[in-house]
């Protein structure tokens, strides 16, 4: 935005210089030819410097716009990656929950089997004791 304002100022400067040059041209009869030529040359140099600075600012502005677009693309890619990560994370969480439930069931079955084994061992001891 600053660069745009600077370009606008330079464009205004160019217009002012053109107006000054026109005013100088109208006063040609009042000024010595050498003096006139010197003033015209100075005005042309100032105008050329202003145009060059304007062109330079234009390129800087274009580069800044390109950089902004690249940053937006990177931001969009980051959002896509984040969404994928969140989806993968949710899937893994769901898979983990399922596995935990399966483990709980297996632990319960194992506990039941251990109880049955204990009961069978008691029965075997009882039977051997008879």
Residue, then its C-alpha position, 0 to 999 in steps of 0.5 A: x500500500x505504501x508503494x502505491x502511495x509512493x507511485x501516486x506521489x511520483x505521478x503527481x510529481x511528474x505532472x507538476x514537472x510537466x506543468x513547470x516545463x510548460x510554464x518555462x516554455x511559455x516564458x521562452x521570450x523572457x529568458x536567455x536561450x542558454x538559461x532556457x536550455x539549462x532549465x529545460x535540461x534540469x526539468x527533463x532530468x528530474x522528470x526522467x529520474x521520477x519516471x525511473x523511480x516510478x518504474x522501480x516502485x512498480x517492479x517492487x510492487x509486482x514482486x510484493x504482490x507475487x510474494x503475497x500470492x505465494x504466501x496465500x498458496x502456502x497458507x492454503x497448502x498448510x490448511x489442507x495438510x492440517x485438515x488431513x492430519x486432523x482426519x488421520x488423527x481422528x481415524x487413529x483415535x477411533x482405531x485405538x478405541x476399538x482396540x482398547x475395547x477388544x483388549x478389555x473383552x480379552x482381559x475379561x475372558x482371560x480372567x474368566x479362564x483363570x477362574x475356571x482353571x482355579x476351579x478345575x484345579x480345586x476339583x482335581x485336588x478334591x478328586x485326588x484327595x478322595 
